[in-house]
Amino acid sequence: MLPVWSHDGWDDVVDTLKFHLLNETNRAYTYRFEIWLNNSLFLELKQEVPAQQHIYLADLNFDQLNDKARFEFKFQPKEADLTLALNWRKPGK
């Protein structure tokens, strides 16, 4: 998440947040990225990120963080790999 700054006359303020996904591994992954605002799905992306690549995901206005913003990622290797754990569940879910 990278901030985009603007100048309001007196101060520099964060205007927008840019979301990027970096894959610094030698494996390709499929991913699902969700942005939830006020407990409603605002954005959903399902794509692949190749090995050693990065992808620009989305912009979010900084003011939208007041809308109880929640960000969720789910990753899965593109090719099956038996050396990786099959599933990891977040505590409390």
Secondary structure, 3 states (H helix, E strand, C coil): CEEEEEECCCCEEEEEEEEEEEECCCCCEEEEEEEEECCEEEEEEEEEECCCEEEEEEEEEHHHHHCCCEEEEEEEECCCCCCCCCCCCCCCC
